[in-house]
C-alpha cells in the first residue's frame, strides 16, 4: 500500500476512513456526455468477446451513482479476522486505483480512490492479481470519506473492454436523457378487438410503471400476415410507434421486467376467445424481444 495513504486493516474493512488527497492533483470531473460515445458500435464489433452483457451492465449502471474508468495501482490483503461478513472461501482485498475518467458522479472524484473487493482464490489458493489492470468500477460514496467508495455489488469491478466501456457510457447517457423510458413494474389490463375478417384483430396491453407514466403494447393481426407489434410511451399509439431496438434501455426495461406469461388478472374482462388471443399476442411480443440475458444475481 502506498505510504501516503496510512489506513488500518480494520478500518479498511469498514470502508469509513478518508484517505488524504495530494494537493497538486485536481479532482476528476464527471464526463457523461455525447462525446463519450467515442467507442462506437464498430469498436464493439471489433471486441466480440465483450464478457458481461448489456442487461448485466445495465443493472450495475442503474444502481451506481459513481462509475469510473480506472487503473489498479495496488492491492492489499485484509486478514479474515478484520473482514466482517466475508463469505466462506473468499479473500478480501483493499484496492487502490488511479481514476482515468469519471463516467458518472455528480460531485467528481479524487484522482486516487480505494475500495474493498472480495475475490475467490484459484484452486492453488492464489489470489487474482489486479495491479496495472484497467477496470470499470460501479460504486456509491462512503459518508465522510472522499477517497473511499463502496462497490454496489460484489462483482461491480469489471475488466475494461471496448464493449463494456461503450455499453456503460451509452446506458449512463440514456438513463439521464429527458425521454428515458420508465421503470416497468408489471402488466395491467389487456384488451382485444376482433376485425371484420377472420383472423383479423388488434390487442392492446397496458404496462404498469414506477412513476405511473403510460406504456402500452399494440399487436395487430391481419389474415395471412405475420403479426406486427409496437410499444407506445404515451396515451396515444401513433404511426411512429415501433418495437424497441435490441440493447436499448427500453428493450432492457421490457425484456428484463415483463413476466413470462400474461397474468390472469389482465384478461378478466375479456371473453374466453379474446383472452386466448391476448395471451398468444403477449407471448409473441416476448419472443420478439428475446431473452433478457441477465447472468448476474441481483
Residue pairs with C-beta under 8 A, 6 or more apart in sequence:
1 7
1 74
1 76
1 94
1 96
2 73
2 74
2 96
4 20
4 22
5 19
5 20
5 96
5 112
5 114
5 147
7 17
7 19
7 94
7 114
8 17
9 76
9 78
9 79
9 82
9 94
10 82
11 17
12 76
12 78
12 82
12 94
12 114
12 116
13 78
13 82
13 83
13 84
13 92
13 116
14 84
15 115
15 116
15 142
15 145
15 148
15 149
15 150
16 142
16 143
16 144
16 145
16 148
17 145
17 148
18 144
18 145
18 146
18 147
18 148
19 112
19 113
19 114
19 145
19 147
19 148
20 147
21 27
21 110
21 111
21 112
21 146
21 147
22 111
25 110
25 111
25 112
26 111
27 108
27 109
27 110
27 111
28 68
28 99
28 100
28 101
28 102
28 108
28 109
28 110
28 111
29 102
29 108
30 102
30 103
30 104
30 105
30 106
30 108
31 101
31 102
31 103
32 103
32 104
32 169
32 172
32 173
32 176
33 173
34 173
36 103
36 169
36 172
36 173
37 166
37 169
37 170
37 173
39 162
39 165
39 166
39 169
40 166
41 166
43 162
43 163
43 166
44 50
44 162
44 163
44 166
44 167
46 162
47 161
47 162
47 163
49 161
50 161
50 162
50 163
50 164
50 167
51 158
51 159
51 161
51 163
51 164
52 158
52 164
52 295
52 296
53 293
53 294
53 295
54 167
54 171
54 247
54 252
54 293
55 252
55 255
55 256
55 292
55 293
55 294
56 293
56 294
56 295
56 296
57 158
57 164
57 167
57 168
57 171
58 167
58 171
58 249
58 252
58 256
59 294
59 296
59 298
60 138
60 152
60 153
60 156
60 158
60 168
61 67
61 104
61 138
61 168
61 171
61 172
61 175
62 171
62 175
63 138
63 152
63 153
64 104
64 138
64 139
64 140
64 152
64 156
65 104
65 105
65 106
65 139
65 140
65 141
66 102
66 104
66 105
66 109
66 137
66 138
66 139
66 140
66 141
66 149
67 102
67 103
67 104
67 105
67 136
67 137
67 138
67 139
67 168
67 172
68 97
68 99
68 100
68 101
68 102
68 103
68 105
68 109
68 113
68 136
68 137
68 139
69 99
69 100
69 101
69 102
69 103
69 134
69 135
69 136
69 160
69 165
70 97
70 98
70 99
70 100
70 113
70 134
70 135
70 136
70 137
71 97
71 98
71 100
71 132
71 133
71 134
71 135
72 95
72 96
72 97
72 130
72 131
72 132
72 133
72 134
72 135
73 96
73 97
73 98
73 112
73 131
74 95
74 96
74 131
75 93
75 94
75 95
75 96
75 117
75 129
75 130
75 131
76 93
76 94
77 91
77 92
77 93
77 127
78 92
78 93
78 94
78 116
80 86
80 92
83 92
86 92
86 118
87 118
89 120
89 121
90 118
90 119
90 120
91 118
91 119
91 120
91 121
91 127
92 116
92 117
92 118
93 116
93 117
93 118
93 119
93 127
93 130
94 114
94 115
94 116
94 117
95 114
95 115
95 116
95 117
95 130
95 157
96 112
96 113
96 114
97 112
97 113
97 114
97 115
97 135
97 137
98 111
98 112
99 109
99 110
99 111
99 112
99 113
100 134
102 108
102 109
103 136
103 168
103 169
103 172
104 172
107 141
109 149
110 146
110 147
112 147
113 147
113 148
113 149
114 147
114 148
114 149
115 137
115 139
115 148
115 149
115 150
115 151
116 150
116 151
117 151
117 157
118 154
119 127
119 128
121 127
121 128
122 128
133 159
133 160
134 159
134 160
135 157
135 158
135 159
135 160
136 157
136 158
136 159
136 160
136 164
136 165
136 168
137 149
137 151
137 156
137 157
137 158
138 151
138 152
138 153
138 156
138 157
138 158
139 149
139 150
139 151
139 152
139 156
140 149
140 150
140 152
141 149
141 150
142 148
142 149
142 150
151 157
153 296
153 298
155 296
158 164
167 247
171 249
174 180
174 248
174 249
175 249
179 233
180 249
181 215
181 233
181 249
181 250
181 253
182 209
182 210
182 211
182 213
182 215
182 233
182 253
183 209
183 210
183 211
183 253
183 257
184 207
184 208
184 209
184 210
184 215
184 253
184 254
184 257
184 258
185 208
185 209
185 210
185 257
186 207
186 208
186 257
186 259
186 263
187 205
187 206
187 207
187 208
187 258
187 259
187 262
187 263
187 266
187 282
188 205
188 206
188 207
188 208
188 266
189 205
189 206
189 266
189 269
190 203
190 204
190 205
190 206
190 262
190 266
190 267
190 270
190 275
190 278
190 282
191 203
191 204
191 205
191 269
191 270
191 278
192 201
192 202
192 203
192 204
192 270
192 274
192 275
192 277
192 278
192 281
193 201
193 202
194 200
194 201
194 274
195 201
195 202
195 221
195 222
197 222
197 223
198 223
199 221
199 222
199 223
199 224
200 221
200 222
200 223
201 221
201 277
202 218
202 219
202 220
202 221
203 217
203 218
203 219
203 221
203 277
203 278
203 281
203 282
204 216
204 217
204 218
204 219
204 237
205 216
205 217
205 219
205 262
205 266
205 278
205 281
205 282
205 285
206 214
206 215
206 216
206 217
207 215
207 216
207 217
207 254
207 258
209 215
213 233
214 232
214 233
214 234
214 235
215 231
215 232
215 233
216 231
216 232
216 237
217 229
217 230
217 231
217 282
217 285
218 229
218 230
218 231
218 232
218 237
218 241
219 227
219 228
219 229
219 281
219 284
219 285
220 227
220 228
220 229
221 227
221 277
221 281
227 281
227 284
229 243
229 281
229 284
229 285
229 288
230 237
230 241
230 242
230 243
231 241
231 242
231 243
231 244
231 250
231 254
232 238
232 241
233 250
243 288
243 289
244 250
244 251
244 254
244 289
245 251
246 290
251 289
252 292
254 289
255 289
255 290
255 291
255 292
255 293
256 292
256 294
258 286
258 289
260 286
261 279
261 282
261 283
262 278
262 279
262 282
262 283
266 278
267 274
267 275
267 278
267 279
270 278
